[in-house]
Amino acid sequence: MKLEKMISAVRKNTIMQLVRKSLGHSPQLRSVRLKAVYIYAEYSVQADAEFLMVESSVAEPMIRVHGISCEYFCPLSLLIELTELYQGRSRRKTDEALAIEICDHLDPYNPDDSLNGQRP
C-alpha cells in the first residue's frame, strides 16, 4: 500500500482498522501493539514506494517478503507521531505532501531536516 494510505488512516483515526486488515487480524481483535508493528518499503524507501506493515518483536534493516527485499522505514507508532506533528503545522497539506515530508524527515542523509535533526 502507499504511504499516503497509512497517513490518511492516521488522519481519519482509522489506522487500527487498516493495521488489522493489513496484518490479517480479525476485525474484532482490539489489541494490536503499535510498537510491535513496523513499516517496510518494497526495495527501498521512497515516498512513492509500496509499503507494508509487519508485526515483529524486532525491526530488521532488511527483510524478504514473498521474494521481495524490503527496507525498514519506521515503527508504526513513529509514523503516527510524525503525521500528527506535521499535520499540526498545516492541516491543508495533502496526504501525499505529508508522505514526502515524513520520508525526508526520516532520511538520515537529508541535510535539510526541518526539525534540525530532532526526533519527536
N, CA, C and O of each residue as an XYZ file, in Angstrom:
480
protein
N       0.844     -1.175      0.000
C       0.000      0.000      0.000
C       0.887      1.236      0.000
O       2.047      1.180      0.409
N       0.354      2.312     -0.445
C       1.097      3.573     -0.478
C       1.141      4.193      0.918
O       0.226      4.002      1.719
N       2.199      4.928      1.198
C       2.354      5.596      2.480
C       1.213      6.581      2.716
O       0.775      6.773      3.850
N       0.736      7.203      1.638
C      -0.380      8.161      1.788
C      -1.618      7.486      2.386
O      -2.370      8.113      3.133
N      -1.826      6.213      2.056
C      -2.990      5.494      2.593
C      -2.868      5.337      4.105
O      -3.854      5.481      4.828
N      -1.656      5.042      4.583
C      -1.441      4.929      6.026
C      -1.635      6.283      6.694
O      -2.267      6.380      7.746
N      -1.093      7.321      6.082
C      -1.217      8.672      6.636
C      -2.679      9.101      6.660
O      -3.134      9.699      7.636
N      -3.406      8.805      5.612
C      -4.831      9.120      5.564
C      -5.578      8.416      6.694
O      -6.459      9.004      7.320
N      -5.226      7.161      6.954
C      -5.878      6.416      8.033
C      -5.564      7.027      9.390
O      -6.423      7.057     10.271
N      -4.334      7.517      9.566
C      -3.989      8.195     10.822
C      -4.835      9.456     10.958
O      -5.397      9.718     12.021
N      -4.926     10.228      9.892
C      -5.672     11.489      9.926
C      -7.164     11.266     10.170
O      -7.816     12.080     10.823
N      -7.700     10.166      9.648
C      -9.130      9.859      9.796
C      -9.422      9.016     11.028
O     -10.570      8.650     11.282
N      -8.372      8.709     11.798
C      -8.493      7.899     13.001
C      -9.019      6.488     12.698
O      -9.779      5.918     13.481
N      -8.601      5.937     11.550
C      -8.983      4.570     11.184
C      -7.751      3.674     11.037
O      -7.804      2.638     10.375
N      -6.660      4.076     11.651
C      -5.408      3.343     11.480
C      -5.500      1.928     12.043
O      -4.932      1.004     11.461
N      -6.192      1.736     13.146
C      -6.271      0.388     13.724
C      -7.007     -0.576     12.797
O      -6.629     -1.743     12.701
N      -8.044     -0.110     12.120
C      -8.739     -0.966     11.153
C      -7.788     -1.351     10.019
O      -7.772     -2.502      9.582
N      -6.999     -0.387      9.545
C      -6.046     -0.651      8.471
C      -4.966     -1.633      8.929
O      -4.565     -2.517      8.172
N      -4.499     -1.476     10.163
C      -3.479     -2.381     10.710
C      -4.038     -3.802     10.785
O      -3.387     -4.749     10.344
N      -5.226     -3.951     11.335
C      -5.823     -5.284     11.457
C      -5.994     -5.936     10.090
O      -5.701     -7.119      9.919
N      -6.468     -5.161      9.120
C      -6.666     -5.695      7.770
C      -5.327     -6.074      7.142
O      -5.199     -7.140      6.538
N      -4.330     -5.200      7.285
C      -3.021     -5.433      6.689
C      -2.335     -6.657      7.284
O      -1.678     -7.417      6.571
N      -2.490     -6.844      8.590
C      -1.832     -7.957      9.272
C      -2.663     -9.233      9.250
O      -2.210    -10.280      9.712
N      -3.878     -9.149      8.714
C      -4.730    -10.331      8.637
C      -5.395    -10.692      9.948
O      -5.790    -11.840     10.147
N      -5.525     -9.722     10.853
C      -6.181     -9.958     12.131
C      -7.691     -9.820     11.975
O      -8.181     -9.132     11.078
N      -8.394    -10.469     12.839
C      -9.845    -10.357     12.865
C     -10.231     -8.920     13.220
O      -9.593     -8.302     14.072
N     -11.277     -8.382     12.570
C     -11.717     -7.016     12.909
C     -12.133     -6.871     14.367
O     -12.118     -5.766     14.910
N     -12.505     -7.982     15.004
C     -12.917     -7.925     16.411
C     -11.719     -7.838     17.359
O     -11.869     -7.466     18.523
N     -10.548     -8.179     16.864
C      -9.351     -8.128     17.697
C      -9.055     -6.669     18.048
O      -8.843     -5.843     17.161
N      -9.042     -6.370     19.298
C      -8.845     -4.990     19.729
C      -7.384     -4.699     20.071
O      -6.952     -3.549     19.995
N      -6.641     -5.699     20.437
C      -5.292     -5.485     20.940
C      -4.242     -5.732     19.865
O      -3.937     -6.876     19.527
N      -3.704     -4.659     19.342
C      -2.549     -4.729     18.460
C      -1.548     -3.757     19.053
O      -1.841     -2.572     19.212
N      -0.372     -4.256     19.378
C       0.654     -3.389     19.969
C       1.319     -2.594     18.861
O       2.022     -3.152     18.019
N       1.094     -1.288     18.865
C       1.648     -0.435     17.814
C       3.165     -0.478     17.781
O       3.763     -0.366     16.711
N       3.793     -0.638     18.934
C       5.257     -0.657     18.966
C       5.822     -1.953     18.391
O       7.031     -2.055     18.180
N       4.971     -2.939     18.135
C       5.429     -4.196     17.543
C       5.082     -4.256     16.056
O       5.272     -5.292     15.419
N       4.579     -3.158     15.502
C       4.252     -3.094     14.075
C       5.267     -2.169     13.414
O       5.411     -1.004     13.786
N       5.964     -2.719     12.423
C       6.997     -1.975     11.720
C       6.603     -1.799     10.259
O       5.938     -2.651      9.670
N       7.022     -0.687      9.695
C       6.695     -0.378      8.305
C       7.959     -0.572      7.467
O       9.042     -0.101      7.814
N       7.783     -1.270      6.370
C       8.870     -1.536      5.426
C       8.451     -1.065      4.042
O       7.269     -1.080      3.699
N       9.429     -0.650      3.255
C       9.190     -0.257      1.863
C       9.721     -1.360      0.959
O      10.799     -1.907      1.192
N       8.950     -1.678     -0.073
C       9.441     -2.657     -1.037
C      10.648     -2.066     -1.752
O      10.597     -0.946     -2.260
N      11.717     -2.820     -1.785
C      13.000     -2.468     -2.400
C      13.720     -1.375     -1.625
O      14.720     -1.669     -0.970
N      13.262     -0.131     -1.667
C      13.924      0.932     -0.914
C      12.914      2.010     -0.534
O      11.859      2.145     -1.154
N      13.261      2.768      0.490
C      12.356      3.801      1.000
C      12.336      4.990      0.055
O      13.364      5.610     -0.217
N      11.153      5.291     -0.433
C      10.861      6.477     -1.243
C       9.402      6.805     -0.988
O       8.613      5.909     -0.687
N       9.038      8.035     -1.098
C       7.659      8.434     -0.810
C       6.648      7.702     -1.683
O       5.523      7.458     -1.248
N       7.034      7.347     -2.915
C       6.082      6.696     -3.812
C       6.232      5.173     -3.853
O       5.653      4.520     -4.721
N       6.998      4.607     -2.930
C       7.178      3.148     -2.870
C       5.917      2.486     -2.336
O       5.026      3.148     -1.804
N       5.859      1.178     -2.486
C       4.818      0.378     -1.845
C       5.324      0.031     -0.447
O       6.463     -0.410     -0.289
N       4.489      0.227      0.555
C       4.858     -0.036      1.942
C       4.008     -1.173      2.492
O       2.900     -1.426      2.020
N       4.547     -1.851      3.495
C       3.776     -2.891      4.154
C       4.057     -2.854      5.642
O       5.097     -2.364      6.083
N       3.118     -3.379      6.405
C       3.260     -3.452      7.856
C       3.613     -4.881      8.232
O       3.066     -5.842      7.690
N       4.535     -4.997      9.171
C       4.980     -6.302      9.637
C       4.938     -6.288     11.159
O       5.437     -5.359     11.795
N       4.344     -7.315     11.732
C       4.309     -7.446     13.181
C       5.498     -8.305     13.601
O       5.651     -9.437     13.142
N       6.344     -7.752     14.485
C       7.556     -8.454     14.888
C       8.022     -7.917     16.234
O       7.657     -6.813     16.637
N       8.827     -8.708     16.915
C       9.368     -8.233     18.191
C      10.602     -7.360     17.972
O      10.991     -6.596     18.855
N      11.224     -7.476     16.778
C      12.439     -6.714     16.460
C      12.363     -6.245     15.012
O      11.927     -6.986     14.131
N      12.790     -5.012     14.775
C      12.859     -4.492     13.408
C      14.209     -4.846     12.814
O      15.250     -4.610     13.427
N      14.184     -5.404     11.638
C      15.412     -5.734     10.907
C      15.631     -4.672      9.834
O      14.657     -4.137      9.304
N      16.890     -4.348      9.497
C      17.138     -3.334      8.467
C      16.576     -3.727      7.099
O      16.101     -2.878      6.344
N      16.635     -5.019      6.795
C      16.103     -5.530      5.521
C      15.411     -6.858      5.804
O      15.879     -7.656      6.616
N      14.288     -7.084      5.121
C      13.611     -8.374      5.204
C      13.193     -8.780      3.793
O      13.198     -7.958      2.876
N      12.836    -10.037      3.626
C      12.298    -10.520      2.354
C      10.861    -10.960      2.603
O      10.584    -11.738      3.516
N       9.961    -10.453      1.784
C       8.548    -10.821      1.870
C       8.116    -11.258      0.482
O       8.155    -10.477     -0.469
N       7.703    -12.518      0.373
C       7.288    -13.081     -0.916
C       8.354    -12.859     -1.987
O       8.043    -12.538     -3.134
N       9.617    -13.035     -1.592
C      10.722    -12.919     -2.534
C      11.154    -11.496     -2.859
O      12.030    -11.295     -3.700
N      10.554    -10.507     -2.206
C      10.887     -9.100     -2.463
C      11.673     -8.549     -1.275
O      11.257     -8.705     -0.126
N      12.796     -7.914     -1.547
C      13.572     -7.253     -0.493
C      12.831     -6.001     -0.045
O      12.362     -5.209     -0.862
N      12.736     -5.842      1.261
C      12.032     -4.687      1.825
C      12.946     -3.990      2.826
O      13.566     -4.630      3.675
N      13.015     -2.675      2.711
C      13.861     -1.859      3.579
C      13.033     -1.293      4.728
O      11.909     -0.829      4.536
N      13.613     -1.340      5.921
C      12.953     -0.808      7.112
C      12.729      0.692      6.970
O      13.611      1.423      6.520
N      11.529      1.145      7.364
C      11.193      2.565      7.321
C      11.090      3.127      8.732
O      11.880      3.992      9.113
N      10.122      2.645      9.515
C       9.959      3.128     10.884
C       8.888      2.301     11.585
O       8.140      1.572     10.933
N       8.809      2.411     12.919
C       7.690      1.766     13.609
C       6.402      2.541     13.310
O       6.433      3.748     13.073
N       5.297      1.845     13.324
C       4.009      2.494     13.074
C       3.762      3.615     14.086
O       3.215      4.660     13.734
N       4.160      3.403     15.323
C       3.946      4.426     16.356
C       4.640      5.741     15.982
O       4.103      6.816     16.250
N       5.819      5.670     15.369
C       6.523      6.885     14.944
C       5.819      7.541     13.755
O       5.737      8.767     13.685
N       5.314      6.738     12.827
C       4.563      7.316     11.708
C       3.361      8.086     12.220
O       3.054      9.165     11.714
N       2.681      7.547     13.214
C       1.524      8.240     13.800
C       1.967      9.560     14.424
O       1.335     10.592     14.199
N       3.043      9.537     15.203
C       3.546     10.761     15.843
C       3.925     11.817     14.814
O       3.569     12.987     14.955
N       4.650     11.399     13.777
C       5.098     12.359     12.764
C       3.932     12.901     11.950
O       3.922     14.080     11.594
N       2.961     12.065     11.655
C       1.782     12.534     10.924
C       1.067     13.602     11.737
O       0.692     14.647     11.205
N       0.881     13.342     13.010
C       0.211     14.324     13.874
C       1.037     15.597     14.000
O       0.481     16.695     14.006
N       2.355     15.466     14.101
C       3.234     16.621     14.208
C       3.151     17.493     12.953
O       2.911     18.697     13.042
N       3.352     16.880     11.793
C       3.333     17.642     10.544
C       1.935     18.141     10.201
O       1.790     19.227      9.641
N       0.918     17.375     10.525
C      -0.453     17.811     10.274
C      -0.775     19.026     11.145
O      -1.496     19.927     10.716
N      -0.244     19.049     12.357
C      -0.471     20.179     13.248
C       0.112     21.473     12.714
O      -0.375     22.556     13.038
N       1.146     21.369     11.902
C       1.762     22.562     11.312
C       0.917     23.143     10.192
O       0.893     24.356      9.984
N       0.221     22.267      9.471
C      -0.634     22.741      8.381
C      -1.647     21.665      8.025
O      -1.299     20.658      7.410
N      -2.881     21.874      8.406
C      -3.943     20.898      8.139
C      -4.309     20.837      6.664
O      -5.013     19.921      6.239
N      -3.850     21.783      5.894
C      -4.210     21.839      4.475
C      -3.338     20.942      3.605
O      -3.637     20.743      2.428
N      -2.275     20.406      4.165
C      -1.375     19.563      3.379
C      -2.067     18.265      2.993
O      -2.836     17.695      3.767
N      -1.778     17.816      1.790
C      -2.336     16.550      1.330
C      -1.584     15.393      1.975
O      -0.497     15.568      2.526
N      -2.178     14.215      1.897
C      -1.517     13.017      2.414
C      -0.210     12.776      1.668
O       0.779     12.342      2.260
N      -0.208     13.058      0.370
C       0.999     12.883     -0.440
C       2.110     13.825      0.027
O       3.267     13.416      0.132
N       1.762     15.079      0.304
C       2.762     16.046      0.788
C       3.313     15.616      2.143
O       4.511     15.742      2.395
N       2.443     15.108      3.018
C       2.906     14.624      4.315
C       3.824     13.418      4.153
O       4.811     13.296      4.878
N       3.516     12.531      3.220
C       4.356     11.357      2.978
C       5.765     11.782      2.579
O       6.750     11.215      3.051
N       5.852     12.773      1.716
C       7.163     13.270      1.275
C       7.912     13.891      2.451
O       9.100     13.627      2.633
N       7.238     14.703      3.242
C       7.881     15.348      4.391
C       8.369     14.324      5.405
O       9.470     14.447      5.942
N       7.548     13.314      5.665
C       7.923     12.302      6.649
C       9.099     11.473      6.137
O      10.010     11.158      6.902
N       9.090     11.120      4.863
C      10.236     10.399      4.288
C      11.499     11.236      4.393
O      12.559     10.723      4.754
N      11.393     12.515      4.081
C      12.553     13.403      4.198
C      13.034     13.495      5.641
O      14.236     13.494      5.905
N      12.091     13.575      6.566
C      12.424     13.687      7.986
C      13.185     12.455      8.475
O      14.128     12.575      9.258
N      12.779     11.284      8.019
C      13.391     10.035      8.480
C      14.638      9.645      7.698
O      15.327      8.692      8.064
N      14.934     10.372      6.628
C      16.109     10.077      5.818
C      17.357     10.551      6.557
O      17.533     11.752      6.759
N      18.232      9.615      6.966
C      19.414     10.033      7.729
C      20.399     10.864      6.911
O      21.293     11.495      7.474
N      20.243     10.869      5.601
C      21.155     11.622      4.739
C      20.576     12.952      4.302
O      21.176     13.645      3.481
N      19.423     13.323      4.833
C      18.773     14.567      4.438
C      19.385     15.743      5.197
O      19.168     15.860      6.403
N      20.142     16.617      4.534
C      20.766     17.743      5.226
C      19.775     18.859      5.565
O      20.096     19.758      6.342
N      18.576     18.805      4.988
C      17.596     19.868      5.184
C      16.435     19.390      6.034
O      15.274     19.593      5.676
N      16.740     18.756      7.158
C      15.696     18.257      8.059
C      15.023     19.457      8.712
O      15.679     20.246      9.391
N      13.728     19.593      8.509
C      13.015     20.768      9.013
C      12.952     20.798     10.540
O      12.605     21.832     11.112
N      13.276     19.699     11.210
C      13.296     19.698     12.658
C      14.728     19.762     13.188
O      14.971     19.536     14.373
N      15.674     20.073     12.296
C      17.089     20.206     12.661
C      17.615     18.963     13.375
O      18.338     19.059     14.367
N      17.239     17.797     12.852
C      17.754     16.561     13.400
C      17.048     16.071     14.648
O      17.378     15.000     15.158
N      16.094     16.818     15.148
C      15.385     16.406     16.354
C      14.297     15.410     15.988
O      13.642     15.534     14.953
N      14.121     14.444     16.835
C      13.052     13.469     16.663
C      12.022     13.705     17.754
O      12.376     14.012     18.892
N      10.773     13.565     17.418
C       9.756     13.802     18.461
C       9.855     12.782     19.572
O       9.079     12.832     20.527
